[in-house]
Amino acid sequence: MKNPRHPQRRRPRPSPRALRLVLAWLLGQAGLALAAPAPTCQETPPAGIAAAQPRATVVLVIDDLGNSVRDGMAMVQLPGKLNLAILPHTPHGAELAEAGHAAGKEIMLHAPMSNAGGMALGRGALTPALAREDFDRVLAADLDAVPHVRGINNHMGSELTTLPLQMGWVMQALVRRDLFFIDSRTSRETVAAHTASAYSVPNMSRSVFLDNDAEPAAIRRQLDKLVVQALRTRVAVGIGHPYPATAAVLREAMPRLACRGIELALASEALARWGSVAHNETPEKVSSDPTLEAHFDAAGGHEGLGLGDGVLGEVEDAGGEHRVGAALRDAVDQMLQVAYAP
């Protein structure tokens, strides 16, 4: 007998636009299948290094989804297992989550977290200025904004991920919802993965950023670096962004990874198989040094855009590999988030 005090919650129906996106994905997959056969291990790489059985696991995550249908659907349509990290409260986030779920991708919340430069993140931002009740409310709304969410990772976060108290609040919310956490490692002082483990939240840490330099040759080099690390440590996590060059490189590379002894996995699959995976390599040079931010601000003219000194506090990879062109795209993403904030 149903309890009138606690009526069953009806799951909201996907919007007509979300259904159209799912149909577009199905048609896109049919077109890809007809266009060309899948590459075989005999084609590339050379047979001498082809592997009959997987020797390592790679988890690929695509961040910053939700502002562009075109760029998001390019990732949804990629062949193979992929994890889509969607910004909350974005114009197309829910629709892309529906399409990605239908395509067999794993859906994550790309949770906006405060950065060392103090830049405002727009709606859904988690900051140390929030009282506990407000923090929990904002995070709950972020999670509710992304259908089919299985876990989260941090968007920016070079400040918040260094704060044990607030990261504890995050992990308590994930425990209640049975979600995992991936630490994007935007600060070398991050305590996110350690805190997740303390709360028994399944967690992984980013190994390589694929496209801080968004030129195809550079992305291929980073992908090779990811494969090498996976073969050394059994599992590795690569994070990319919805750039056309990233989509093109992954479209070509993903079917061929098996030839190199690499299996692609959803984050939940890798966690179920390997358990929580710490970053067991010397941390890459991740810095929020104000002098670096000033350097990039001067080069990219971000102060003229009104974005403040902290735009590039999230220079996220070794040796300042985040090039100015990619940084400008990140700045535009942030402008879109602020523009769509209520």
ROLO-97123 format. One record per residue (C-alpha): residue number from 1; residue in three letters; x, y negated, z. Coordinates in Angstrom, 1 decimal, decimal comma. Example, Ala and Ser with C-alpha at 12.3 -4.5 7.8 and 13.67 -1.06 7.14 Angstrom:
2
<nr = 1&rest = ALA&X = 12,3&Y = 4,5&Z = 7,8>;
<nr = 2&rest = SER&X = 13,7&Y = 1,1&Z = 7,1>;
//
This chain:
342
<nr = 1&rest = MET&X = 0,0&Y = 0,0&Z = 0,0>;
<nr = 2&rest = LYS&X = 1,4&Y = -3,4&Z = -1,0>;
<nr = 3&rest = ASN&X = 2,0&Y = -5,9&Z = 1,8>;
<nr = 4&rest = PRO&X = 0,2&Y = -9,1&Z = 1,0>;
<nr = 5&rest = ARG&X = 2,7&Y = -11,0&Z = 3,1>;
<nr = 6&rest = HIS&X = 5,6&Y = -9,8&Z = 0,9>;
<nr = 7&rest = PRO&X = 4,4&Y = -9,6&Z = -2,7>;
<nr = 8&rest = GLN&X = 6,7&Y = -7,8&Z = -5,1>;
<nr = 9&rest = ARG&X = 8,9&Y = -10,3&Z = -7,0>;
<nr = 10&rest = ARG&X = 8,3&Y = -10,1&Z = -10,7>;
<nr = 11&rest = ARG&X = 11,4&Y = -10,2&Z = -12,8>;
<nr = 12&rest = PRO&X = 11,2&Y = -13,2&Z = -15,1>;
<nr = 13&rest = ARG&X = 10,8&Y = -12,3&Z = -18,8>;
<nr = 14&rest = PRO&X = 13,6&Y = -13,3&Z = -21,1>;
<nr = 15&rest = SER&X = 12,8&Y = -16,4&Z = -23,0>;
<nr = 16&rest = PRO&X = 12,0&Y = -16,3&Z = -26,7>;
<nr = 17&rest = ARG&X = 15,4&Y = -17,9&Z = -27,4>;
<nr = 18&rest = ALA&X = 17,1&Y = -15,2&Z = -25,4>;
<nr = 19&rest = LEU&X = 15,3&Y = -12,5&Z = -27,4>;
<nr = 20&rest = ARG&X = 16,4&Y = -14,2&Z = -30,6>;
<nr = 21&rest = LEU&X = 20,0&Y = -14,1&Z = -29,4>;
<nr = 22&rest = VAL&X = 19,7&Y = -10,4&Z = -28,7>;
<nr = 23&rest = LEU&X = 18,3&Y = -9,8&Z = -32,2>;
<nr = 24&rest = ALA&X = 21,1&Y = -11,9&Z = -33,7>;
<nr = 25&rest = TRP&X = 23,6&Y = -9,8&Z = -31,9>;
<nr = 26&rest = LEU&X = 22,0&Y = -6,6&Z = -33,2>;
<nr = 27&rest = LEU&X = 22,0&Y = -7,9&Z = -36,7>;
<nr = 28&rest = GLY&X = 25,6&Y = -9,1&Z = -36,3>;
<nr = 29&rest = GLN&X = 26,7&Y = -5,6&Z = -35,1>;
<nr = 30&rest = ALA&X = 25,0&Y = -4,0&Z = -38,1>;
<nr = 31&rest = GLY&X = 26,8&Y = -6,4&Z = -40,4>;
<nr = 32&rest = LEU&X = 30,1&Y = -5,7&Z = -38,8>;
<nr = 33&rest = ALA&X = 29,6&Y = -2,0&Z = -39,1>;
<nr = 34&rest = LEU&X = 28,8&Y = -2,2&Z = -42,8>;
<nr = 35&rest = ALA&X = 31,6&Y = -4,6&Z = -43,6>;
<nr = 36&rest = ALA&X = 34,5&Y = -2,4&Z = -42,8>;
<nr = 37&rest = PRO&X = 35,3&Y = 0,9&Z = -41,1>;
<nr = 38&rest = ALA&X = 36,9&Y = 0,8&Z = -37,6>;
<nr = 39&rest = PRO&X = 40,7&Y = 0,8&Z = -37,8>;
<nr = 40&rest = THR&X = 42,4&Y = 4,1&Z = -36,9>;
<nr = 41&rest = CYS&X = 45,6&Y = 4,8&Z = -35,0>;
<nr = 42&rest = GLN&X = 47,2&Y = 5,9&Z = -38,2>;
<nr = 43&rest = GLU&X = 46,9&Y = 2,4&Z = -39,5>;
<nr = 44&rest = THR&X = 48,3&Y = 0,3&Z = -36,7>;
<nr = 45&rest = PRO&X = 50,4&Y = 0,5&Z = -34,6>;
<nr = 46&rest = PRO&X = 53,0&Y = 2,9&Z = -36,0>;
<nr = 47&rest = ALA&X = 52,2&Y = 6,5&Z = -35,3>;
<nr = 48&rest = GLY&X = 55,4&Y = 6,8&Z = -33,2>;
<nr = 49&rest = ILE&X = 53,8&Y = 4,8&Z = -30,4>;
<nr = 50&rest = ALA&X = 50,2&Y = 5,9&Z = -30,8>;
<nr = 51&rest = ALA&X = 48,7&Y = 7,6&Z = -27,8>;
<nr = 52&rest = ALA&X = 46,3&Y = 10,5&Z = -27,8>;
<nr = 53&rest = GLN&X = 45,0&Y = 9,8&Z = -24,3>;
<nr = 54&rest = PRO&X = 44,7&Y = 6,5&Z = -22,4>;
<nr = 55&rest = ARG&X = 47,7&Y = 5,7&Z = -20,2>;
<nr = 56&rest = ALA&X = 46,4&Y = 2,4&Z = -18,7>;
<nr = 57&rest = THR&X = 43,3&Y = 0,2&Z = -18,3>;
<nr = 58&rest = VAL&X = 42,8&Y = -3,4&Z = -19,4>;
<nr = 59&rest = VAL&X = 40,0&Y = -5,6&Z = -18,2>;
<nr = 60&rest = LEU&X = 39,2&Y = -8,5&Z = -20,5>;
<nr = 61&rest = VAL&X = 37,3&Y = -11,5&Z = -19,1>;
<nr = 62&rest = ILE&X = 36,1&Y = -14,5&Z = -21,2>;
<nr = 63&rest = ASP&X = 35,6&Y = -17,6&Z = -19,0>;
<nr = 64&rest = ASP&X = 33,7&Y = -20,9&Z = -19,5>;
<nr = 65&rest = LEU&X = 30,6&Y = -19,5&Z = -21,4>;
<nr = 66&rest = GLY&X = 27,3&Y = -21,3&Z = -21,4>;
<nr = 67&rest = ASN&X = 27,7&Y = -24,6&Z = -23,2>;
<nr = 68&rest = SER&X = 27,8&Y = -23,3&Z = -26,8>;
<nr = 69&rest = VAL&X = 25,6&Y = -20,6&Z = -28,4>;
<nr = 70&rest = ARG&X = 28,0&Y = -20,2&Z = -31,4>;
<nr = 71&rest = ASP&X = 31,1&Y = -19,8&Z = -29,3>;
<nr = 72&rest = GLY&X = 29,4&Y = -17,6&Z = -26,8>;
<nr = 73&rest = MET&X = 27,8&Y = -15,3&Z = -29,4>;
<nr = 74&rest = ALA&X = 31,2&Y = -14,8&Z = -31,0>;
<nr = 75&rest = MET&X = 32,3&Y = -13,2&Z = -27,8>;
<nr = 76&rest = VAL&X = 29,1&Y = -11,2&Z = -27,4>;
<nr = 77&rest = GLN&X = 29,7&Y = -9,7&Z = -30,8>;
<nr = 78&rest = LEU&X = 33,2&Y = -8,6&Z = -30,1>;
<nr = 79&rest = PRO&X = 33,7&Y = -4,8&Z = -30,4>;
<nr = 80&rest = GLY&X = 34,3&Y = -2,9&Z = -27,2>;
<nr = 81&rest = LYS&X = 34,0&Y = -3,5&Z = -23,5>;
<nr = 82&rest = LEU&X = 34,2&Y = -7,1&Z = -22,3>;
<nr = 83&rest = ASN&X = 33,3&Y = -9,1&Z = -19,3>;
<nr = 84&rest = LEU&X = 31,6&Y = -12,4&Z = -19,8>;
<nr = 85&rest = ALA&X = 32,0&Y = -15,1&Z = -17,1>;
<nr = 86&rest = ILE&X = 29,2&Y = -17,6&Z = -17,4>;
<nr = 87&rest = LEU&X = 29,1&Y = -21,1&Z = -15,9>;
<nr = 88&rest = PRO&X = 25,9&Y = -21,7&Z = -13,9>;
<nr = 89&rest = HIS&X = 23,2&Y = -24,1&Z = -14,9>;
<nr = 90&rest = THR&X = 24,6&Y = -24,6&Z = -18,4>;
<nr = 91&rest = PRO&X = 22,3&Y = -25,1&Z = -21,4>;
<nr = 92&rest = HIS&X = 22,7&Y = -21,5&Z = -22,8>;
<nr = 93&rest = GLY&X = 24,1&Y = -19,6&Z = -19,9>;
<nr = 94&rest = ALA&X = 21,0&Y = -17,5&Z = -19,2>;
<nr = 95&rest = GLU&X = 20,4&Y = -16,7&Z = -22,9>;
<nr = 96&rest = LEU&X = 24,0&Y = -15,6&Z = -23,4>;
<nr = 97&rest = ALA&X = 23,8&Y = -13,4&Z = -20,3>;
<nr = 98&rest = GLU&X = 20,8&Y = -11,7&Z = -21,7>;
<nr = 99&rest = ALA&X = 22,5&Y = -11,2&Z = -25,1>;
<nr = 100&rest = GLY&X = 25,7&Y = -10,0&Z = -23,5>;
<nr = 101&rest = HIS&X = 23,9&Y = -7,5&Z = -21,3>;
<nr = 102&rest = ALA&X = 22,0&Y = -6,1&Z = -24,3>;
<nr = 103&rest = ALA&X = 25,4&Y = -5,7&Z = -26,1>;
<nr = 104&rest = GLY&X = 26,8&Y = -3,7&Z = -23,2>;
<nr = 105&rest = LYS&X = 29,0&Y = -6,4&Z = -21,9>;
<nr = 106&rest = GLU&X = 29,4&Y = -7,0&Z = -18,1>;
<nr = 107&rest = ILE&X = 28,0&Y = -10,3&Z = -16,9>;
<nr = 108&rest = MET&X = 29,8&Y = -12,4&Z = -14,2>;
<nr = 109&rest = LEU&X = 29,2&Y = -15,8&Z = -12,6>;
<nr = 110&rest = HIS&X = 32,1&Y = -18,2&Z = -13,4>;
<nr = 111&rest = ALA&X = 31,7&Y = -20,1&Z = -10,1>;
<nr = 112&rest = PRO&X = 32,9&Y = -23,7&Z = -10,1>;
<nr = 113&rest = MET&X = 35,2&Y = -24,3&Z = -7,2>;
<nr = 114&rest = SER&X = 37,0&Y = -27,4&Z = -6,0>;
<nr = 115&rest = ASN&X = 40,4&Y = -28,1&Z = -7,6>;
<nr = 116&rest = ALA&X = 43,5&Y = -29,7&Z = -6,1>;
<nr = 117&rest = GLY&X = 43,0&Y = -32,8&Z = -8,2>;
<nr = 118&rest = GLY&X = 39,6&Y = -33,5&Z = -6,6>;
<nr = 119&rest = MET&X = 37,7&Y = -33,6&Z = -10,0>;
<nr = 120&rest = ALA&X = 33,9&Y = -33,4&Z = -9,7>;
<nr = 121&rest = LEU&X = 32,6&Y = -30,1&Z = -11,3>;
<nr = 122&rest = GLY&X = 29,0&Y = -31,0&Z = -11,7>;
<nr = 123&rest = ARG&X = 26,0&Y = -28,9&Z = -10,6>;
<nr = 124&rest = GLY&X = 26,8&Y = -25,7&Z = -8,8>;
<nr = 125&rest = ALA&X = 30,2&Y = -26,7&Z = -7,5>;
<nr = 126&rest = LEU&X = 31,5&Y = -25,1&Z = -4,3>;
<nr = 127&rest = THR&X = 33,6&Y = -27,5&Z = -2,3>;
<nr = 128&rest = PRO&X = 35,0&Y = -27,8&Z = 1,3>;
<nr = 129&rest = ALA&X = 32,8&Y = -30,8&Z = 1,8>;
<nr = 130&rest = LEU&X = 29,7&Y = -28,6&Z = 1,9>;
<nr = 131&rest = ALA&X = 28,3&Y = -27,5&Z = 5,3>;
<nr = 132&rest = ARG&X = 27,8&Y = -23,8&Z = 5,6>;
<nr = 133&rest = GLU&X = 24,1&Y = -23,9&Z = 4,9>;
<nr = 134&rest = ASP&X = 24,6&Y = -26,0&Z = 1,8>;
<nr = 135&rest = PHE&X = 27,5&Y = -23,9&Z = 0,6>;
<nr = 136&rest = ASP&X = 25,3&Y = -20,7&Z = 0,9>;
<nr = 137&rest = ARG&X = 22,4&Y = -22,4&Z = -0,9>;
<nr = 138&rest = VAL&X = 24,6&Y = -23,7&Z = -3,8>;
<nr = 139&rest = LEU&X = 26,2&Y = -20,3&Z = -4,3>;
<nr = 140&rest = ALA&X = 22,9&Y = -18,5&Z = -4,2>;
<nr = 141&rest = ALA&X = 21,4&Y = -20,8&Z = -6,8>;
<nr = 142&rest = ASP&X = 24,5&Y = -20,3&Z = -9,0>;
<nr = 143&rest = LEU&X = 24,1&Y = -16,5&Z = -8,8>;
<nr = 144&rest = ASP&X = 20,4&Y = -16,7&Z = -9,5>;
<nr = 145&rest = ALA&X = 21,0&Y = -18,8&Z = -12,6>;
<nr = 146&rest = VAL&X = 22,9&Y = -16,0&Z = -14,3>;
<nr = 147&rest = PRO&X = 20,9&Y = -12,9&Z = -15,2>;
<nr = 148&rest = HIS&X = 22,4&Y = -9,4&Z = -14,8>;
<nr = 149&rest = VAL&X = 25,3&Y = -10,7&Z = -12,7>;
<nr = 150&rest = ARG&X = 27,7&Y = -8,0&Z = -11,4>;
<nr = 151&rest = GLY&X = 30,4&Y = -10,1&Z = -9,9>;
<nr = 152&rest = ILE&X = 32,1&Y = -13,5&Z = -9,9>;
<nr = 153&rest = ASN&X = 35,4&Y = -15,2&Z = -10,6>;
<nr = 154&rest = ASN&X = 36,5&Y = -18,8&Z = -9,9>;
<nr = 155&rest = HIS&X = 36,3&Y = -21,6&Z = -12,4>;
<nr = 156&rest = MET&X = 39,2&Y = -23,9&Z = -11,5>;
<nr = 157&rest = GLY&X = 39,4&Y = -23,5&Z = -7,7>;
<nr = 158&rest = SER&X = 43,0&Y = -24,4&Z = -7,0>;
<nr = 159&rest = GLU&X = 41,8&Y = -25,9&Z = -3,7>;
<nr = 160&rest = LEU&X = 38,9&Y = -23,7&Z = -2,6>;
<nr = 161&rest = THR&X = 40,7&Y = -20,4&Z = -3,2>;
<nr = 162&rest = THR&X = 43,4&Y = -21,5&Z = -0,7>;
<nr = 163&rest = LEU&X = 40,9&Y = -22,0&Z = 2,1>;
<nr = 164&rest = PRO&X = 40,2&Y = -18,9&Z = 4,2>;
<nr = 165&rest = LEU&X = 37,0&Y = -20,2&Z = 5,8>;
<nr = 166&rest = GLN&X = 35,2&Y = -21,0&Z = 2,6>;
<nr = 167&rest = MET&X = 36,5&Y = -17,9&Z = 0,8>;
<nr = 168&rest = GLY&X = 35,1&Y = -16,0&Z = 3,7>;
<nr = 169&rest = TRP&X = 31,7&Y = -17,6&Z = 3,1>;
<nr = 170&rest = VAL&X = 31,9&Y = -16,5&Z = -0,6>;
<nr = 171&rest = MET&X = 32,8&Y = -12,9&Z = 0,3>;
<nr = 172&rest = GLN&X = 29,9&Y = -12,7&Z = 2,8>;
<nr = 173&rest = ALA&X = 27,5&Y = -13,7&Z = 0,0>;
<nr = 174&rest = LEU&X = 29,0&Y = -11,1&Z = -2,3>;
<nr = 175&rest = VAL&X = 28,7&Y = -8,4&Z = 0,4>;
<nr = 176&rest = ARG&X = 25,0&Y = -9,1&Z = 0,7>;
<nr = 177&rest = ARG&X = 24,5&Y = -8,8&Z = -3,0>;
<nr = 178&rest = ASP&X = 27,0&Y = -5,9&Z = -3,7>;
<nr = 179&rest = LEU&X = 29,1&Y = -7,9&Z = -6,1>;
<nr = 180&rest = PHE&X = 32,8&Y = -7,9&Z = -7,0>;
<nr = 181&rest = PHE&X = 35,3&Y = -10,7&Z = -7,1>;
<nr = 182&rest = ILE&X = 38,0&Y = -11,5&Z = -9,7>;
<nr = 183&rest = ASP&X = 40,6&Y = -14,0&Z = -8,6>;
<nr = 184&rest = SER&X = 41,6&Y = -16,2&Z = -11,5>;
<nr = 185&rest = ARG&X = 44,7&Y = -17,2&Z = -9,6>;
<nr = 186&rest = THR&X = 44,8&Y = -20,9&Z = -10,3>;
<nr = 187&rest = SER&X = 47,0&Y = -21,5&Z = -7,3>;
<nr = 188&rest = ARG&X = 50,0&Y = -19,6&Z = -6,0>;
<nr = 189&rest = GLU&X = 48,6&Y = -20,2&Z = -2,5>;
<nr = 190&rest = THR&X = 45,3&Y = -18,3&Z = -3,2>;
<nr = 191&rest = VAL&X = 43,9&Y = -16,3&Z = -0,4>;
<nr = 192&rest = ALA&X = 40,9&Y = -15,1&Z = -2,4>;
<nr = 193&rest = ALA&X = 41,9&Y = -11,5&Z = -3,1>;
<nr = 194&rest = HIS&X = 43,2&Y = -11,1&Z = 0,4>;
<nr = 195&rest = THR&X = 39,9&Y = -12,4&Z = 1,9>;
<nr = 196&rest = ALA&X = 37,9&Y = -10,2&Z = -0,4>;
<nr = 197&rest = SER&X = 39,8&Y = -7,1&Z = 0,8>;
<nr = 198&rest = ALA&X = 39,2&Y = -8,2&Z = 4,4>;
<nr = 199&rest = TYR&X = 35,5&Y = -8,1&Z = 3,7>;
<nr = 200&rest = SER&X = 35,7&Y = -4,9&Z = 1,7>;
<nr = 201&rest = VAL&X = 34,6&Y = -6,7&Z = -1,4>;
<nr = 202&rest = PRO&X = 35,8&Y = -4,9&Z = -4,5>;
<nr = 203&rest = ASN&X = 38,3&Y = -7,2&Z = -6,2>;
<nr = 204&rest = MET&X = 40,9&Y = -7,7&Z = -8,9>;
<nr = 205&rest = SER&X = 43,3&Y = -10,5&Z = -9,7>;
<nr = 206&rest = ARG&X = 44,2&Y = -12,0&Z = -13,0>;
<nr = 207&rest = SER&X = 47,4&Y = -10,8&Z = -14,6>;
<nr = 208&rest = VAL&X = 47,6&Y = -12,9&Z = -17,8>;
<nr = 209&rest = PHE&X = 45,9&Y = -15,9&Z = -19,3>;
<nr = 210&rest = LEU&X = 45,5&Y = -15,1&Z = -23,0>;
<nr = 211&rest = ASP&X = 45,0&Y = -18,5&Z = -24,6>;
<nr = 212&rest = ASN&X = 46,5&Y = -21,4&Z = -22,7>;
<nr = 213&rest = ASP&X = 48,2&Y = -21,9&Z = -26,0>;
<nr = 214&rest = ALA&X = 45,3&Y = -21,2&Z = -28,4>;
<nr = 215&rest = GLU&X = 47,4&Y = -20,6&Z = -31,5>;
<nr = 216&rest = PRO&X = 46,8&Y = -17,0&Z = -32,8>;
<nr = 217&rest = ALA&X = 50,5&Y = -16,0&Z = -32,6>;
<nr = 218&rest = ALA&X = 50,6&Y = -17,2&Z = -29,0>;
<nr = 219&rest = ILE&X = 47,5&Y = -15,3&Z = -28,1>;
<nr = 220&rest = ARG&X = 48,9&Y = -12,1&Z = -29,6>;
<nr = 221&rest = ARG&X = 52,1&Y = -12,5&Z = -27,6>;
<nr = 222&rest = GLN&X = 50,0&Y = -12,9&Z = -24,4>;
<nr = 223&rest = LEU&X = 48,0&Y = -9,9&Z = -25,3>;
<nr = 224&rest = ASP&X = 51,2&Y = -7,9&Z = -25,8>;
<nr = 225&rest = LYS&X = 52,3&Y = -9,1&Z = -22,3>;
<nr = 226&rest = LEU&X = 49,0&Y = -7,9&Z = -20,9>;
<nr = 227&rest = VAL&X = 49,5&Y = -4,5&Z = -22,4>;
<nr = 228&rest = VAL&X = 53,0&Y = -4,2&Z = -21,1>;
<nr = 229&rest = GLN&X = 51,9&Y = -5,0&Z = -17,6>;
<nr = 230&rest = ALA&X = 49,0&Y = -2,6&Z = -17,8>;
<nr = 231&rest = LEU&X = 51,3&Y = 0,2&Z = -18,8>;
<nr = 232&rest = ARG&X = 53,6&Y = -0,7&Z = -15,9>;
<nr = 233&rest = THR&X = 50,9&Y = -1,0&Z = -13,2>;
<nr = 234&rest = ARG&X = 48,1&Y = 1,2&Z = -14,6>;
<nr = 235&rest = VAL&X = 45,5&Y = -1,6&Z = -14,8>;
<nr = 236&rest = ALA&X = 45,7&Y = -5,3&Z = -15,7>;
<nr = 237&rest = VAL&X = 43,3&Y = -8,2&Z = -16,1>;
<nr = 238&rest = GLY&X = 43,4&Y = -10,7&Z = -19,0>;
<nr = 239&rest = ILE&X = 41,4&Y = -13,9&Z = -19,0>;
<nr = 240&rest = GLY&X = 40,6&Y = -15,8&Z = -22,2>;
<nr = 241&rest = HIS&X = 38,2&Y = -18,5&Z = -23,3>;
<nr = 242&rest = PRO&X = 35,6&Y = -18,9&Z = -26,0>;
<nr = 243&rest = TYR&X = 38,0&Y = -20,4&Z = -28,6>;
<nr = 244&rest = PRO&X = 37,6&Y = -19,3&Z = -32,3>;
<nr = 245&rest = ALA&X = 41,2&Y = -18,2&Z = -32,3>;
<nr = 246&rest = THR&X = 40,7&Y = -16,0&Z = -29,3>;
<nr = 247&rest = ALA&X = 37,6&Y = -14,4&Z = -30,8>;
<nr = 248&rest = ALA&X = 39,5&Y = -13,7&Z = -34,1>;
<nr = 249&rest = VAL&X = 42,5&Y = -12,2&Z = -32,3>;
<nr = 250&rest = LEU&X = 40,4&Y = -10,0&Z = -30,1>;
<nr = 251&rest = ARG&X = 38,2&Y = -8,9&Z = -32,9>;
<nr = 252&rest = GLU&X = 41,2&Y = -7,5&Z = -34,6>;
<nr = 253&rest = ALA&X = 43,1&Y = -6,2&Z = -31,6>;
<nr = 254&rest = MET&X = 40,4&Y = -4,6&Z = -29,4>;
<nr = 255&rest = PRO&X = 39,7&Y = -1,5&Z = -31,6>;
<nr = 256&rest = ARG&X = 43,5&Y = -0,9&Z = -31,9>;
<nr = 257&rest = LEU&X = 44,3&Y = -1,0&Z = -28,2>;
<nr = 258&rest = ALA&X = 43,5&Y = 2,7&Z = -27,9>;
<nr = 259&rest = CYS&X = 46,3&Y = 3,4&Z = -30,3>;
<nr = 260&rest = ARG&X = 48,7&Y = 1,9&Z = -27,7>;
<nr = 261&rest = GLY&X = 47,4&Y = 4,0&Z = -24,9>;
<nr = 262&rest = ILE&X = 45,1&Y = 1,3&Z = -23,5>;
<nr = 263&rest = GLU&X = 41,4&Y = 1,8&Z = -22,6>;
<nr = 264&rest = LEU&X = 39,2&Y = -1,3&Z = -22,2>;
<nr = 265&rest = ALA&X = 37,0&Y = -1,2&Z = -19,2>;
<nr = 266&rest = LEU&X = 34,2&Y = -3,3&Z = -17,6>;
<nr = 267&rest = ALA&X = 35,4&Y = -4,7&Z = -14,3>;
<nr = 268&rest = SER&X = 33,0&Y = -2,6&Z = -12,3>;
<nr = 269&rest = GLU&X = 34,3&Y = 0,5&Z = -14,1>;
<nr = 270&rest = ALA&X = 37,9&Y = -0,3&Z = -13,4>;
<nr = 271&rest = LEU&X = 37,1&Y = -1,0&Z = -9,7>;
<nr = 272&rest = ALA&X = 35,2&Y = 2,3&Z = -9,4>;
<nr = 273&rest = ARG&X = 38,2&Y = 4,2&Z = -10,9>;
<nr = 274&rest = TRP&X = 41,1&Y = 2,4&Z = -9,3>;
<nr = 275&rest = GLY&X = 39,7&Y = 0,5&Z = -6,4>;
<nr = 276&rest = SER&X = 40,6&Y = -3,0&Z = -5,6>;
<nr = 277&rest = VAL&X = 43,7&Y = -4,1&Z = -7,5>;
<nr = 278&rest = ALA&X = 46,2&Y = -6,6&Z = -6,1>;
<nr = 279&rest = HIS&X = 48,3&Y = -8,7&Z = -8,3>;
<nr = 280&rest = ASN&X = 51,5&Y = -6,7&Z = -7,8>;
<nr = 281&rest = GLU&X = 53,8&Y = -8,9&Z = -9,9>;
<nr = 282&rest = THR&X = 55,8&Y = -12,0&Z = -8,9>;
<nr = 283&rest = PRO&X = 53,2&Y = -14,8&Z = -9,2>;
<nr = 284&rest = GLU&X = 53,4&Y = -16,9&Z = -12,4>;
<nr = 285&rest = LYS&X = 54,2&Y = -20,5&Z = -12,0>;
<nr = 286&rest = VAL&X = 50,9&Y = -22,0&Z = -11,1>;
<nr = 287&rest = SER&X = 51,0&Y = -25,5&Z = -9,9>;
<nr = 288&rest = SER&X = 48,8&Y = -28,5&Z = -9,1>;
<nr = 289&rest = ASP&X = 51,8&Y = -30,8&Z = -8,8>;
<nr = 290&rest = PRO&X = 50,5&Y = -34,3&Z = -9,3>;
<nr = 291&rest = THR&X = 53,5&Y = -35,1&Z = -11,4>;
<nr = 292&rest = LEU&X = 52,4&Y = -32,4&Z = -13,9>;
<nr = 293&rest = GLU&X = 48,9&Y = -33,7&Z = -13,9>;
<nr = 294&rest = ALA&X = 50,2&Y = -37,2&Z = -14,6>;
<nr = 295&rest = HIS&X = 52,3&Y = -35,9&Z = -17,4>;
<nr = 296&rest = PHE&X = 49,3&Y = -34,2&Z = -19,1>;
<nr = 297&rest = ASP&X = 47,0&Y = -37,1&Z = -18,4>;
<nr = 298&rest = ALA&X = 49,4&Y = -39,5&Z = -20,2>;
<nr = 299&rest = ALA&X = 49,8&Y = -37,1&Z = -23,1>;
<nr = 300&rest = GLY&X = 46,1&Y = -36,3&Z = -23,5>;
<nr = 301&rest = GLY&X = 44,7&Y = -39,7&Z = -22,5>;
<nr = 302&rest = HIS&X = 42,3&Y = -38,2&Z = -19,9>;
<nr = 303&rest = GLU&X = 42,2&Y = -41,3&Z = -17,8>;
<nr = 304&rest = GLY&X = 40,7&Y = -43,0&Z = -20,8>;
<nr = 305&rest = LEU&X = 38,0&Y = -40,4&Z = -20,8>;
<nr = 306&rest = GLY&X = 37,1&Y = -41,3&Z = -17,3>;
<nr = 307&rest = LEU&X = 37,9&Y = -37,8&Z = -16,0>;
<nr = 308&rest = GLY&X = 40,4&Y = -38,8&Z = -13,3>;
<nr = 309&rest = ASP&X = 43,8&Y = -37,5&Z = -12,4>;
<nr = 310&rest = GLY&X = 42,7&Y = -34,0&Z = -11,6>;
<nr = 311&rest = VAL&X = 41,6&Y = -32,7&Z = -15,0>;
<nr = 312&rest = LEU&X = 44,6&Y = -30,7&Z = -15,5>;
<nr = 313&rest = GLY&X = 45,2&Y = -29,6&Z = -12,0>;
<nr = 314&rest = GLU&X = 44,2&Y = -26,2&Z = -13,3>;
<nr = 315&rest = VAL&X = 47,3&Y = -25,7&Z = -15,5>;
<nr = 316&rest = GLU&X = 47,0&Y = -22,0&Z = -15,1>;
<nr = 317&rest = ASP&X = 49,9&Y = -20,1&Z = -16,5>;
<nr = 318&rest = ALA&X = 53,7&Y = -19,7&Z = -16,4>;
<nr = 319&rest = GLY&X = 56,0&Y = -22,5&Z = -17,2>;
<nr = 320&rest = GLY&X = 53,4&Y = -25,0&Z = -18,3>;
<nr = 321&rest = GLU&X = 52,2&Y = -22,9&Z = -21,2>;
<nr = 322&rest = HIS&X = 48,9&Y = -24,6&Z = -21,1>;
<nr = 323&rest = ARG&X = 49,3&Y = -26,8&Z = -24,1>;
<nr = 324&rest = VAL&X = 47,7&Y = -30,3&Z = -24,4>;
<nr = 325&rest = GLY&X = 45,2&Y = -29,2&Z = -27,2>;
<nr = 326&rest = ALA&X = 43,8&Y = -26,5&Z = -25,0>;
<nr = 327&rest = ALA&X = 43,7&Y = -28,8&Z = -22,1>;
<nr = 328&rest = LEU&X = 41,6&Y = -31,3&Z = -24,1>;
<nr = 329&rest = ARG&X = 39,1&Y = -28,6&Z = -24,8>;
<nr = 330&rest = ASP&X = 38,9&Y = -27,8&Z = -21,1>;
<nr = 331&rest = ALA&X = 38,3&Y = -31,5&Z = -20,4>;
<nr = 332&rest = VAL&X = 35,4&Y = -31,5&Z = -22,9>;
<nr = 333&rest = ASP&X = 33,9&Y = -28,5&Z = -21,2>;
<nr = 334&rest = GLN&X = 34,0&Y = -30,4&Z = -17,9>;
<nr = 335&rest = MET&X = 32,3&Y = -33,4&Z = -19,5>;
<nr = 336&rest = LEU&X = 29,6&Y = -31,1&Z = -20,8>;
<nr = 337&rest = GLN&X = 29,0&Y = -29,7&Z = -17,3>;
<nr = 338&rest = VAL&X = 28,8&Y = -33,2&Z = -15,8>;
<nr = 339&rest = ALA&X = 26,5&Y = -34,3&Z = -18,6>;
<nr = 340&rest = TYR&X = 24,1&Y = -31,4&Z = -17,9>;
<nr = 341&rest = ALA&X = 24,1&Y = -31,9&Z = -14,1>;
<nr = 342&rest = PRO&X = 20,8&Y = -33,2&Z = -12,7>;
//
